[in-house]
Amino acid sequence: MTRAAIWLLTAGVLLFAGVLVSQGLTAVFATLAVAGWGLPLVALIHLLPLALDAASARVMFDKTKVRSTLRDAILARWVGESANSFLPAGPIGGPVVMSRYFAQRGMSMKDAAAGVTVSTTLQALAQMVFALMGVAMLGAHATNQASEHAIRTPLLVAGGVVMFCLTGFYLAQRNGLFGKLVRMLRRFAGKRDLAKLISQADAIDHAVQDAYGRRGRAAASFFLSLAGWIIGTVEVYVILQLLQFPVSWGDALMLESLGQAIRAAGFAIPGSLGIQEGGFLLLAPLVGMRPETALALSLAKRAREVILGVPGLLYLHFSERGWRRRLAV
């Protein structure tokens, strides 16, 4: 773990703890306890958007060159999401794990990396569209004008950060991202010969261009991702029902879309610790939600990450061990 990652993780933990303490731990956990054994149900609900995200990645692979089952795609998405939730590798951790998983199952690394990179970009674009849906509902669902104005500036900042990063990531891909990154590494490689690595990076860049050229598949990947974001609203709806704070579907969609946008803006902090919690606190007045309920909602989503993420990391660990064992034979 790099020093920067340690500092960011420390900052996230402190922010997370500070937000919870500021609202009273007893009240927050007492509210969360109301959900009880309903929390595993939330994890089951999440499997549907996870499968849609997996399909959005799989559809980007050229079937004439690549053999990939939906099962492999779901498992790849599962371990990638687990890595994003728990490993201090920032937003690149999940895509890297997914690409490696596909490559270990017979796919060429260039095809795996290209398909995952493009589908990840399209998923982020779908998230922006999803966030705009929440913004469109903001005025209609705000309980008062003051709460609407209080949330608008942070949302604009979060949206601006995400859009800036997404645009930069897309333009970098279109201009040979992987080749340029490896060529930058030559400055620190000393006398090592990186010719083979540069050739592989250039191959990935060409595969990325080919993937964007398959516009029908790119459109399908985008709409599958958007469907996954929208269906993810069920998670918030069910959690709040379990917390005995029933909301309409529109309120749930607004909370999920804007909450995810705020979380995405805090991508530099592992798991967006504290950012997600602060986001739900900010959004709570829009639907008349008490602070402890807002934090219980966030913790319920964290519980779902643990329920699915810890087994995902264990599966990834044993999968890696099995792959290395097969290589050694």
Rosetta silent file (secondary structure, phi, psi, omega in degrees, C-alpha in Angstrom):
SEQUENCE: MTRAAIWLLTAGVLLFAGVLVSQGLTAVFATLAVAGWGLPLVALIHLLPLALDAASARVMFDKTKVRSTLRDAILARWVGESANSFLPAGPIGGPVVMSRYFAQRGMSMKDAAAGVTVSTTLQALAQMVFALMGVAMLGAHATNQASEHAIRTPLLVAGGVVMFCLTGFYLAQRNGLFGKLVRMLRRFAGKRDLAKLISQADAIDHAVQDAYGRRGRAAASFFLSLAGWIIGTVEVYVILQLLQFPVSWGDALMLESLGQAIRAAGFAIPGSLGIQEGGFLLLAPLVGMRPETALALSLAKRAREVILGVPGLLYLHFSERGWRRRLAV
SCORE:     score description
SCORE:     0.000 S_00000001
   1 L     0.000  130.031 -179.023    0.000    0.000    0.000 S_00000001
   2 L   -74.062  163.505  179.121    1.423    3.390   -0.974 S_00000001
   3 H   -62.078  -39.081  178.925    1.795    6.237    1.487 S_00000001
   4 H   -62.306  -41.546  179.252   -0.904    8.204   -0.345 S_00000001
   5 H   -63.614  -38.598  178.660   -3.318    5.263   -0.086 S_00000001
   6 H   -63.803  -44.348  179.627   -2.628    4.987    3.643 S_00000001
   7 H   -63.453  -42.656 -179.534   -3.322    8.693    4.151 S_00000001
   8 H   -66.608  -40.232  177.637   -6.537    8.527    2.124 S_00000001
   9 H   -64.197  -42.486  178.300   -7.719    5.432    3.977 S_00000001
  10 H   -61.521  -44.144  178.925   -6.950    7.079    7.323 S_00000001
  11 H   -61.623  -40.972  179.831   -8.827   10.213    6.282 S_00000001
  12 H   -64.604  -43.956  179.581  -11.811    8.098    5.217 S_00000001
  13 H   -62.058  -44.254 -179.940  -11.914    6.148    8.473 S_00000001
  14 H   -65.105  -41.149  178.798  -11.711    9.350   10.534 S_00000001
  15 H   -65.688  -42.827  178.775  -14.418   11.033    8.451 S_00000001
  16 H   -59.237  -49.540 -179.604  -16.636    7.949    8.677 S_00000001
  17 H   -64.204  -41.124 -179.000  -16.230    7.758   12.458 S_00000001
  18 H   -62.290  -41.847  179.750  -16.697   11.511   12.857 S_00000001
  19 H   -64.393  -43.865 -179.314  -19.978   11.548   10.937 S_00000001
  20 H   -64.952  -45.740 -178.590  -21.383    8.642   12.974 S_00000001
  21 H   -63.619  -37.030 -177.682  -20.287   10.089   16.322 S_00000001
  22 H   -62.266  -25.533 -178.893  -21.697   13.509   15.437 S_00000001
  23 H  -103.582   -0.490  178.240  -25.193   12.044   15.165 S_00000001
  24 L    90.332  106.883 -176.259  -24.945    9.716   18.155 S_00000001
  25 H   -59.963  -40.167 -177.330  -23.845    6.115   17.744 S_00000001
  26 H   -60.870  -45.716 -178.616  -26.604    4.761   19.982 S_00000001
  27 H   -66.332  -40.046 -178.238  -29.389    6.368   17.961 S_00000001
  28 H   -65.328  -49.278 -177.023  -27.877    5.322   14.618 S_00000001
  29 H   -72.592  -28.586  174.700  -27.364    1.671   15.548 S_00000001
  30 H   -65.617  -38.356  177.146  -30.737    1.479   17.291 S_00000001
  31 H   -67.512  -43.297  179.596  -32.330    2.631   14.036 S_00000001
  32 H   -62.941  -35.362 -177.958  -30.283    0.147   12.009 S_00000001
  33 H   -63.094  -21.535  179.005  -31.293   -2.675   14.363 S_00000001
  34 L   -61.937  -33.241 -179.677  -34.894   -2.192   13.275 S_00000001
  35 L   -66.811  -32.190  176.085  -33.964   -3.729    9.901 S_00000001
  36 H    52.434 -130.588 -176.170  -32.793   -6.870   11.701 S_00000001
  37 H   -77.633    6.086  176.280  -32.593   -9.980    9.544 S_00000001
  38 H   -76.137  -15.522 -177.381  -33.883   -8.062    6.554 S_00000001
  39 H   -61.803  -39.838  175.210  -30.346   -6.969    5.653 S_00000001
  40 H   -59.245  -29.125  176.679  -29.464  -10.257    3.872 S_00000001
  41 H   -61.738  -36.676  179.061  -32.495   -9.592    1.665 S_00000001
  42 H   -62.121  -39.143  178.180  -30.795   -6.372    0.544 S_00000001
  43 H   -64.431  -39.467  178.320  -27.776   -8.389   -0.562 S_00000001
  44 H   -64.828  -40.047  179.355  -30.012  -10.684   -2.614 S_00000001
  45 H   -61.221  -35.666 -176.576  -31.669   -7.689   -4.279 S_00000001
  46 H   -68.629  -17.341 -178.125  -28.259   -6.374   -5.301 S_00000001
  47 H   -64.095  -29.388 -179.347  -27.567   -9.509   -7.329 S_00000001
  48 H   -70.012  -52.183  175.425  -29.825   -8.303  -10.159 S_00000001
  49 H   -61.843  -31.375  176.766  -28.010   -5.001  -10.858 S_00000001
  50 H   -62.797  -42.005  178.821  -24.730   -6.889  -10.416 S_00000001
  51 H   -66.216  -37.373  178.057  -25.806   -9.334  -13.150 S_00000001
  52 H   -66.392  -39.438  176.316  -26.817   -6.448  -15.428 S_00000001
  53 H   -64.025  -38.995  177.709  -23.407   -4.809  -14.911 S_00000001
  54 H   -63.238  -42.527  178.991  -21.762   -8.128  -15.737 S_00000001
  55 H   -64.997  -34.228  179.873  -23.818   -8.385  -18.933 S_00000001
  56 H   -67.020  -29.124  175.708  -22.830   -4.815  -19.854 S_00000001
  57 H   -78.428  -43.286 -176.704  -19.173   -5.868  -19.728 S_00000001
  58 H   -63.476  -35.928 -176.698  -19.695   -9.156  -21.556 S_00000001
  59 L   -65.881  -18.763 -179.471  -21.558   -7.539  -24.450 S_00000001
  60 L   -79.632  -12.598 -179.705  -18.443   -5.488  -25.282 S_00000001
  61 L   -80.358  138.095  177.171  -16.408   -8.599  -26.143 S_00000001
  62 L   -74.508  110.899 -174.050  -16.138   -9.564  -29.792 S_00000001
  63 L   -67.697  -16.748  177.054  -17.762  -13.015  -29.848 S_00000001
  64 L   -76.022  -19.110 -178.783  -15.807  -13.974  -32.975 S_00000001
  65 L  -113.147  -25.699 -169.661  -12.567  -13.689  -30.959 S_00000001
  66 L  -123.603  133.099  172.351  -13.624  -14.184  -27.369 S_00000001
  67 L  -106.324  116.965 -178.134  -15.502  -16.959  -25.618 S_00000001
  68 L  -144.329  128.707  178.778  -17.075  -15.722  -22.419 S_00000001
  69 L   -91.783  158.848  176.860  -20.021  -17.075  -20.467 S_00000001
  70 H   -63.703  -32.723  177.681  -22.420  -14.952  -18.453 S_00000001
  71 H   -60.617  -46.526  178.059  -21.330  -16.946  -15.399 S_00000001
  72 H   -60.472  -40.982 -178.636  -17.720  -15.847  -15.902 S_00000001
  73 H   -65.472  -40.286  179.215  -18.871  -12.250  -16.361 S_00000001
  74 H   -65.872  -43.453  178.513  -20.950  -12.323  -13.161 S_00000001
  75 H   -64.462  -39.203  178.160  -18.078  -13.798  -11.152 S_00000001
  76 H   -63.474  -43.669  179.166  -15.683  -11.219  -12.640 S_00000001
  77 H   -65.351  -38.332  179.351  -18.048   -8.397  -11.749 S_00000001
  78 H   -60.781  -50.888 -177.979  -18.502   -9.821   -8.246 S_00000001
  79 H   -69.852  -32.764  177.732  -14.785   -9.918   -7.460 S_00000001
  80 H   -65.843  -42.553  178.701  -14.249   -6.532   -9.139 S_00000001
  81 H   -66.799  -37.473  177.695  -16.962   -4.911   -7.042 S_00000001
  82 H   -62.970  -41.884  178.314  -15.545   -6.551   -3.908 S_00000001
  83 H   -63.583  -42.246  178.886  -12.109   -5.124   -4.719 S_00000001
  84 H   -62.151  -34.482 -176.213  -13.576   -1.658   -5.246 S_00000001
  85 H   -77.065  -32.551 -169.067  -15.329   -1.818   -1.870 S_00000001
  86 H  -121.976  -22.853 -176.720  -12.447   -3.054    0.265 S_00000001
  87 L   -93.762  137.440 -177.556   -9.068   -2.700   -1.434 S_00000001
  88 L   -79.776   56.843 -178.497   -7.252    0.659   -1.301 S_00000001
  89 L  -113.906    8.748 -179.755   -6.648    0.755   -5.054 S_00000001
  90 H    68.770 -164.363 -176.167   -9.124    3.502   -5.927 S_00000001
  91 H   -71.713  -10.070 -179.101  -11.539    3.138   -8.849 S_00000001
  92 H   -85.267  -15.043 -176.102   -8.980    1.228  -10.959 S_00000001
  93 H   -60.296  -48.257 -178.452   -8.876   -1.753   -8.589 S_00000001
  94 H   -61.588  -52.196  178.297  -12.133   -3.330   -9.746 S_00000001
  95 H   -58.783  -37.824  178.604  -11.470   -3.090  -13.518 S_00000001
  96 H   -64.244  -44.958  178.958   -7.942   -4.464  -13.066 S_00000001
  97 H   -62.750  -42.103  178.796   -9.241   -7.435  -11.062 S_00000001
  98 H   -62.268  -46.208 -179.457  -11.976   -8.063  -13.641 S_00000001
  99 H   -60.843  -43.637  179.938   -9.536   -7.960  -16.566 S_00000001
 100 H   -64.295  -39.216 -179.876   -7.173  -10.352  -14.803 S_00000001
 101 H   -62.702  -45.869  178.170  -10.042  -12.712  -13.979 S_00000001
 102 H   -62.384  -41.929 -178.700  -11.130  -12.881  -17.624 S_00000001
 103 H   -64.202  -34.891  179.272   -7.530  -13.377  -18.770 S_00000001
 104 H   -69.514  -14.851  179.689   -7.078  -16.274  -16.363 S_00000001
 105 L  -107.860   29.145  169.550  -10.004  -18.009  -18.047 S_00000001
 106 L    99.685   -6.694  179.405   -8.540  -18.036  -21.509 S_00000001
 107 L   -83.411  145.036  176.203   -9.259  -14.556  -22.826 S_00000001
 108 L   -67.225  145.924 -177.560   -6.362  -12.502  -24.198 S_00000001
 109 H   -61.602  -35.867 -178.423   -5.369   -9.692  -21.870 S_00000001
 110 H   -65.677  -40.733  179.020   -5.802   -7.073  -24.585 S_00000001
 111 H   -69.842  -40.196  179.543   -9.413   -8.130  -25.248 S_00000001
 112 H   -64.295  -49.246 -177.996  -10.194   -8.418  -21.542 S_00000001
 113 H   -64.140  -40.355 -179.220   -8.676   -5.041  -20.656 S_00000001
 114 H   -65.817  -47.596 -179.060  -10.306   -3.295  -23.625 S_00000001
 115 H   -62.566  -43.497 -179.147  -13.781   -4.700  -22.965 S_00000001
 116 H   -68.281  -41.536 -179.425  -13.656   -3.944  -19.236 S_00000001
 117 H   -61.806  -47.607 -178.129  -12.220   -0.440  -19.776 S_00000001
 118 H   -67.700  -42.932 -179.825  -14.880    0.563  -22.301 S_00000001
 119 H   -65.902  -34.550  177.013  -17.754   -0.964  -20.321 S_00000001
 120 H   -65.171  -40.587  177.760  -16.511    0.784  -17.151 S_00000001
 121 H   -63.813  -43.898 -179.799  -16.493    4.113  -18.993 S_00000001
 122 H   -68.330  -32.645  176.013  -20.005    3.528  -20.313 S_00000001
 123 H   -65.282  -40.012  177.666  -21.164    2.507  -16.850 S_00000001
 124 H   -65.827  -38.434  176.747  -19.864    5.818  -15.476 S_00000001
 125 H   -64.152  -41.417  177.154  -21.674    7.669  -18.277 S_00000001
 126 H   -62.056  -35.587  177.911  -24.877    5.788  -17.411 S_00000001
 127 H   -64.901  -37.281  177.246  -24.389    6.856  -13.812 S_00000001
 128 H   -63.232  -41.878  177.205  -24.249   10.497  -14.903 S_00000001
 129 H   -63.814  -40.838  177.724  -27.549   10.067  -16.755 S_00000001
 130 H   -61.686  -41.360  178.646  -28.982    8.375  -13.659 S_00000001
 131 H   -64.129  -37.950  178.396  -27.803   11.294  -11.517 S_00000001
 132 H   -64.532  -32.174  174.828  -29.519   13.737  -13.885 S_00000001
 133 H   -62.420  -40.380  177.609  -32.747   11.814  -13.327 S_00000001
 134 H   -66.672  -39.451  178.252  -32.332   12.482   -9.614 S_00000001
 135 H   -63.474  -38.959  179.527  -31.628   16.172  -10.220 S_00000001
 136 H   -62.232  -30.492 -179.791  -34.790   16.392  -12.338 S_00000001
 137 H   -88.003   -7.645 -172.639  -36.770   15.071   -9.362 S_00000001
 138 H   -58.148  -49.969 -177.488  -35.018   17.328   -6.884 S_00000001
 139 H   -64.744  -39.055 -176.407  -37.445   20.237   -7.112 S_00000001
 140 H   -70.654  -26.976 -174.196  -40.540   18.044   -7.058 S_00000001
 141 H  -107.878   -3.311  177.690  -39.458   16.086   -3.983 S_00000001
 142 L   -69.362  135.560 -178.738  -37.781   18.770   -1.886 S_00000001
 143 L   -73.969  -23.612  176.368  -39.795   19.428    1.260 S_00000001
 144 L  -158.206  164.029 -176.746  -38.891   23.119    1.128 S_00000001
 145 H   -65.035  -34.655 -178.283  -36.922   25.600   -0.968 S_00000001
 146 H   -62.549  -43.774 -179.527  -34.184   25.962    1.659 S_00000001
 147 H   -66.650  -35.186  179.210  -33.327   22.252    1.578 S_00000001
 148 H   -65.038  -45.094 -179.254  -33.315   22.293   -2.230 S_00000001
 149 H   -68.438  -32.902 -178.420  -30.866   25.196   -2.384 S_00000001
 150 H   -66.286  -30.190 -176.886  -28.685   23.667    0.339 S_00000001
 151 H   -91.547  -21.510 -171.561  -28.139   20.499   -1.687 S_00000001
 152 H   -62.697  -45.397 -177.331  -27.783   22.033   -5.146 S_00000001
 153 H   -63.459  -49.805  176.757  -24.216   23.389   -4.741 S_00000001
 154 H   -58.528  -35.868  179.261  -22.683   20.149   -3.373 S_00000001
 155 H   -67.108  -40.978  178.307  -24.437   18.228   -6.142 S_00000001
 156 H   -64.067  -39.043  178.103  -23.072   20.535   -8.808 S_00000001
 157 H   -65.327  -47.423 -179.908  -19.576   20.153   -7.349 S_00000001
 158 H   -61.163  -44.966  179.203  -19.883   16.358   -7.196 S_00000001
 159 H   -63.139  -39.267  178.626  -21.269   16.204  -10.718 S_00000001
 160 H   -64.183  -41.595  179.294  -18.542   18.483  -12.010 S_00000001
 161 H   -62.706  -47.120 -178.070  -15.801   16.354  -10.437 S_00000001
 162 H   -65.371  -43.314 -179.080  -17.216   13.125  -11.854 S_00000001
 163 H   -65.628  -39.522  178.011  -17.801   14.587  -15.321 S_00000001
 164 H   -62.010  -46.205 -179.910  -14.300   16.082  -15.441 S_00000001
 165 H   -66.177  -41.041 -178.957  -12.715   12.747  -14.492 S_00000001
 166 H   -65.655  -43.434  178.663  -14.926   10.787  -16.890 S_00000001
 167 H   -62.991  -44.108  178.611  -14.182   13.116  -19.803 S_00000001
 168 H   -62.492  -40.097  179.493  -10.467   12.993  -19.093 S_00000001
 169 H   -64.718  -42.899 -179.945  -10.546    9.189  -18.860 S_00000001
 170 H   -65.000  -47.270 -179.085  -12.402    8.877  -22.168 S_00000001
 171 H   -63.337  -36.583  178.395  -10.096   11.282  -24.018 S_00000001
 172 H   -64.571  -39.209  177.864   -7.050    9.485  -22.612 S_00000001
 173 H   -62.888  -41.476 -177.325   -8.401    6.177  -23.928 S_00000001
 174 H   -72.385  -11.573 -179.362   -8.941    7.633  -27.380 S_00000001
 175 L  -117.616   31.101  174.110   -5.362    8.897  -27.388 S_00000001
 176 L    75.910   54.161 -176.414   -3.513    5.714  -26.404 S_00000001
 177 H   -55.955  -52.497 -171.626   -3.861    5.670  -22.629 S_00000001
 178 H   -69.102  -41.522  177.886   -2.131    2.350  -21.926 S_00000001
 179 H   -61.959  -41.771 -179.669    0.790    2.900  -24.305 S_00000001
 180 H   -67.106  -37.570  178.762    1.463    6.335  -22.867 S_00000001
 181 H   -63.098  -43.852 -179.552    1.352    5.044  -19.295 S_00000001
 182 H   -67.644  -37.858  178.612    3.931    2.345  -20.033 S_00000001
 183 H   -66.041  -31.340  174.113    6.166    4.810  -21.881 S_00000001
 184 H   -66.439  -33.848 -179.162    6.041    7.063  -18.821 S_00000001
 185 H   -66.755  -21.896 -179.090    7.217    4.105  -16.721 S_00000001
 186 H   -59.471  -26.994  179.522   10.398    3.888  -18.789 S_00000001
 187 H   -65.087  -25.336 -176.760   11.724    6.884  -16.861 S_00000001
 188 H  -109.406    2.486 -174.791   11.723    4.804  -13.694 S_00000001
 189 L   -89.235   -5.593 -178.729   12.620    1.438  -15.209 S_00000001
 190 L    63.574 -126.729 -177.887   16.355    2.018  -15.414 S_00000001
 191 L   -94.456    6.604 -179.545   17.951   -0.390  -17.869 S_00000001
 192 L   -66.769  141.699  178.624   15.000   -2.759  -18.028 S_00000001
 193 L   -87.741  113.524 -178.072   13.716   -3.564  -21.492 S_00000001
 194 L  -104.935   16.352 -176.292   10.036   -2.620  -21.671 S_00000001
 195 H   -58.523  -43.148 -179.232    9.628   -3.264  -25.403 S_00000001
 196 H   -65.819  -41.185 -179.576    7.334   -6.270  -24.851 S_00000001
 197 H   -66.392  -38.750  177.664    5.230   -4.402  -22.299 S_00000001
 198 H   -64.196  -40.915  178.553    4.917   -1.409  -24.620 S_00000001
 199 H   -62.160  -41.212  178.590    3.815   -3.695  -27.434 S_00000001
 200 H   -66.180  -40.205  179.212    1.144   -5.243  -25.186 S_00000001
 201 H   -64.523  -42.320  177.578   -0.055   -1.796  -24.083 S_00000001
 202 H   -63.072  -36.258  177.853   -0.327   -0.629  -27.683 S_00000001
 203 H   -64.154  -39.449  177.079   -2.330   -3.770  -28.479 S_00000001
 204 H   -63.866  -41.768  178.910   -4.768   -2.903  -25.687 S_00000001
 205 H   -60.653  -41.984  177.746   -5.102    0.634  -27.075 S_00000001
 206 H   -65.088  -38.773  178.894   -5.963   -0.739  -30.519 S_00000001
 207 H   -66.288  -35.201  177.032   -8.494   -3.132  -28.946 S_00000001
 208 H   -63.495  -44.298  178.422  -10.080   -0.193  -27.076 S_00000001
 209 H   -61.341  -41.774  178.303  -10.498    1.702  -30.353 S_00000001
 210 H   -62.732  -39.629 -179.050  -12.077   -1.379  -31.932 S_00000001
 211 H   -64.450  -43.734  177.758  -14.443   -1.734  -28.975 S_00000001
 212 H   -65.827  -27.352  178.730  -15.653    1.865  -29.278 S_00000001
 213 H   -71.172  -20.011  176.813  -16.109    1.242  -32.991 S_00000001
 214 L   -85.920   78.171 -169.110  -18.697   -1.459  -32.243 S_00000001
 215 H   -64.795  -35.813  178.231  -21.389    1.132  -31.639 S_00000001
 216 H   -61.998  -43.114  179.044  -24.275   -1.301  -31.333 S_00000001
 217 H   -68.646  -38.005  178.562  -22.499   -3.193  -28.578 S_00000001
 218 H   -63.194  -41.402  177.963  -21.467    0.065  -26.891 S_00000001
 219 H   -64.271  -42.027  178.550  -25.092    1.230  -26.886 S_00000001
 220 H   -62.742  -41.608  178.866  -26.228   -2.114  -25.442 S_00000001
 221 H   -62.294  -42.310  179.524  -23.573   -1.890  -22.724 S_00000001
 222 H   -61.546  -48.459 -175.911  -24.688    1.641  -21.836 S_00000001
 223 H   -70.922  -31.417  173.942  -28.383    0.734  -21.559 S_00000001
 224 H   -64.886  -41.480  177.854  -27.659   -2.422  -19.547 S_00000001
 225 H   -64.571  -43.773  179.466  -25.643   -0.305  -17.111 S_00000001
 226 H   -61.766  -41.165  176.610  -28.377    2.327  -16.929 S_00000001
 227 H   -61.199  -38.579  177.993  -30.936   -0.407  -16.207 S_00000001
 228 H   -62.914  -42.639  178.348  -28.648   -1.668  -13.437 S_00000001
 229 H   -62.854  -44.947 -177.096  -28.477    1.793  -11.831 S_00000001
 230 H   -66.030  -43.755 -179.876  -32.262    2.241  -12.001 S_00000001
 231 H   -66.498  -26.906  176.427  -33.028   -1.220  -10.609 S_00000001
 232 L   -60.845  -17.234  176.831  -30.554   -0.492   -7.814 S_00000001
 233 H   -60.169  -29.324  179.887  -33.176    1.950   -6.530 S_00000001
 234 H   -57.612  -33.630 -178.931  -35.042   -1.076   -5.150 S_00000001
 235 H   -60.392  -48.736  179.021  -32.253   -1.448   -2.597 S_00000001
 236 H   -64.557  -43.173 -179.586  -32.899    1.974   -1.051 S_00000001
 237 H   -57.585  -47.041 -177.654  -36.668    1.472   -1.252 S_00000001
 238 H   -69.511  -42.861  179.833  -36.492   -1.861    0.620 S_00000001
 239 H   -57.746  -46.222 -178.290  -33.973   -0.654    3.214 S_00000001
 240 H   -68.389  -30.300  172.726  -36.168    2.301    4.140 S_00000001
 241 H   -64.269  -42.995  179.497  -39.209    0.020    4.366 S_00000001
 242 H   -65.103  -32.252  179.673  -37.214   -2.173    6.761 S_00000001
 243 L   -83.201    6.065  179.172  -36.215    0.922    8.755 S_00000001
 244 L    60.751   37.627  172.357  -39.918    1.796    9.033 S_00000001
 245 L  -129.708   75.182 -175.757  -39.498    4.968    6.996 S_00000001
 246 L   -63.785  138.308  178.165  -41.588    4.210    3.888 S_00000001
 247 L  -131.049  164.484  175.906  -40.897    6.367    0.834 S_00000001
 248 L   -78.021  166.508  177.264  -42.267    6.611   -2.667 S_00000001
 249 H   -61.961  -38.563  179.318  -40.420    5.133   -5.631 S_00000001
 250 H   -63.070  -41.930  177.375  -39.536    8.664   -6.781 S_00000001
 251 H   -63.378  -42.099 -179.849  -37.991    9.535   -3.410 S_00000001
 252 H   -63.508  -42.116  179.227  -36.012    6.292   -3.417 S_00000001
 253 H   -63.843  -41.680  179.205  -34.724    6.970   -6.943 S_00000001
 254 H   -63.140  -44.989 -179.951  -33.702   10.495   -6.005 S_00000001
 255 H   -62.796  -43.549 -178.274  -31.852    9.322   -2.892 S_00000001
 256 H   -68.047  -46.730 -175.896  -30.069    6.522   -4.750 S_00000001
 257 H   -66.466  -45.989 -179.112  -29.095    8.546   -7.819 S_00000001
 258 H   -73.745  -35.160  176.736  -27.849   11.616   -5.964 S_00000001
 259 H   -64.137  -40.862  177.909  -26.261    9.531   -3.209 S_00000001
 260 H   -67.095  -35.151  177.978  -24.327    7.498   -5.776 S_00000001
 261 H   -64.889  -42.245  178.652  -23.195   10.703   -7.512 S_00000001
 262 H   -66.142  -41.728  177.999  -21.832   12.088   -4.240 S_00000001
 263 H   -61.604  -42.336 -179.667  -20.132    8.774   -3.461 S_00000001
 264 H   -61.610  -33.207  179.640  -18.547    8.716   -6.924 S_00000001
 265 H   -67.291  -21.977  178.520  -17.079   12.183   -6.318 S_00000001
 266 L   -98.990   30.879 -173.831  -15.210   10.731   -3.323 S_00000001
 267 L   -60.308  -25.008 -176.475  -13.631    7.932   -5.370 S_00000001
 268 L   -67.449  -26.961  179.190  -10.120    8.754   -4.132 S_00000001
 269 L   -88.689  125.991 -178.930  -11.013    7.561   -0.605 S_00000001
 270 H   -50.950  125.573 -179.927  -11.291    3.747   -0.375 S_00000001
 271 H    67.300    7.974 -174.789  -14.955    2.781   -0.323 S_00000001
 272 H    49.508   40.948 -179.266  -15.814    6.525   -0.214 S_00000001
 273 L   -57.646  129.352 -179.672  -15.762    6.131    3.573 S_00000001
 274 L    83.781  -33.630  179.602  -17.500    9.073    5.194 S_00000001
 275 H   -69.778  -47.336  178.535  -18.419   10.563    1.813 S_00000001
 276 H   -60.381  -42.782 -178.355  -21.410    8.277    1.327 S_00000001
 277 H   -65.268  -43.978  177.777  -22.549    8.906    4.901 S_00000001
 278 H   -63.297  -36.162  178.884  -22.198   12.670    4.527 S_00000001
 279 H   -62.460  -45.544  179.989  -24.085   12.504    1.246 S_00000001
 280 H   -68.710  -32.353  174.266  -27.108   10.798    2.780 S_00000001
 281 H   -62.942  -38.942 -179.848  -27.071   13.285    5.665 S_00000001
 282 H   -67.483  -37.178 -176.792  -27.156   16.059    3.090 S_00000001
 283 H   -82.246  -21.328 -173.004  -30.029   14.455    1.186 S_00000001
 284 H   -53.025  -44.711 -177.635  -32.107   13.497    4.246 S_00000001
 285 H   -62.232  -22.308 -178.064  -33.984   16.821    4.640 S_00000001
 286 H   -63.075  -28.680 -179.322  -35.290   16.545    1.074 S_00000001
 287 H  -118.082   15.097  178.766  -37.616   13.711    2.108 S_00000001
 288 L    70.010   29.533 -177.329  -38.038   14.654    5.760 S_00000001
 289 L   -89.507  138.577  177.633  -35.694   11.907    6.954 S_00000001
 290 L   -73.219  150.885 -178.154  -34.077   12.082   10.396 S_00000001
 291 H   -56.253  -41.115 -178.334  -30.233   12.067   10.470 S_00000001
 292 H   -66.614  -31.287  176.328  -30.025    8.732   12.295 S_00000001
 293 H   -70.250  -39.905  178.329  -32.245    7.128    9.640 S_00000001
 294 H   -61.229  -42.709  179.711  -30.053    8.539    6.880 S_00000001
 295 H   -72.326  -33.518  175.657  -26.944    7.068    8.500 S_00000001
 296 H   -64.810  -37.077  175.040  -28.715    3.760    9.139 S_00000001
 297 H   -59.928  -45.869  179.224  -29.523    3.676    5.408 S_00000001
 298 H   -63.939  -42.121 -179.850  -25.855    4.174    4.589 S_00000001
 299 H   -67.429  -32.618  176.669  -24.764    1.509    7.087 S_00000001
 300 H   -65.078  -38.849  176.206  -27.302   -0.938    5.650 S_00000001
 301 H   -67.390  -36.537  175.392  -25.700   -0.431    2.227 S_00000001
 302 H   -64.541  -39.193  178.898  -22.292   -0.974    3.852 S_00000001
 303 H   -61.758  -40.053  176.382  -23.621   -4.183    5.410 S_00000001
 304 H   -61.889  -39.115  177.328  -24.623   -5.367    1.942 S_00000001
 305 H   -61.835  -39.227  179.290  -21.086   -4.646    0.735 S_00000001
 306 H   -68.711  -45.351 -177.455  -19.711   -6.787    3.563 S_00000001
 307 H   -59.315  -40.026 -179.824  -22.182   -9.631    2.987 S_00000001
 308 H   -93.412  -32.453 -172.205  -21.239   -9.850   -0.701 S_00000001
 309 H   -76.157  -40.924 -179.148  -17.737   -8.375   -0.657 S_00000001
 310 H   -63.327  -48.612  174.079  -15.986  -10.524    1.948 S_00000001
 311 H   -60.766  -32.820  178.149  -16.967  -13.805    0.219 S_00000001
 312 H   -63.539  -41.728  177.991  -15.979  -12.132   -3.069 S_00000001
 313 H   -68.729  -37.702  176.970  -12.474  -11.414   -1.809 S_00000001
 314 H   -63.872  -43.293  177.660  -12.167  -14.944   -0.428 S_00000001
 315 H   -61.780  -41.598  178.450  -13.249  -16.356   -3.785 S_00000001
 316 H   -61.509  -42.232 -179.981  -10.718  -14.110   -5.522 S_00000001
 317 H   -60.772  -49.761 -177.946   -7.965  -15.318   -3.182 S_00000001
 318 H   -71.880  -29.749  175.667   -8.625  -19.012   -3.800 S_00000001
 319 H   -65.227  -42.123  177.872   -9.143  -18.397   -7.513 S_00000001
 320 H   -64.444  -42.265  179.271   -5.709  -16.765   -7.715 S_00000001
 321 H   -62.825  -41.978  179.180   -4.150  -19.639   -5.789 S_00000001
 322 H   -64.839  -39.752  179.066   -5.737  -22.178   -8.110 S_00000001
 323 H   -64.782  -44.119  179.392   -4.565  -20.316  -11.197 S_00000001
 324 H   -65.111  -35.122  178.713   -0.983  -20.110   -9.900 S_00000001
 325 H   -66.161  -39.426  178.699   -1.083  -23.816   -9.041 S_00000001
 326 H   -67.332  -34.409  177.920   -2.174  -24.654  -12.585 S_00000001
 327 H   -67.515  -33.577 -176.293    0.657  -22.561  -14.005 S_00000001
 328 H   -75.440  -18.611 -178.119    3.179  -24.387  -11.840 S_00000001
 329 L   -73.565    0.000    0.000    2.118  -27.824  -13.125 S_00000001
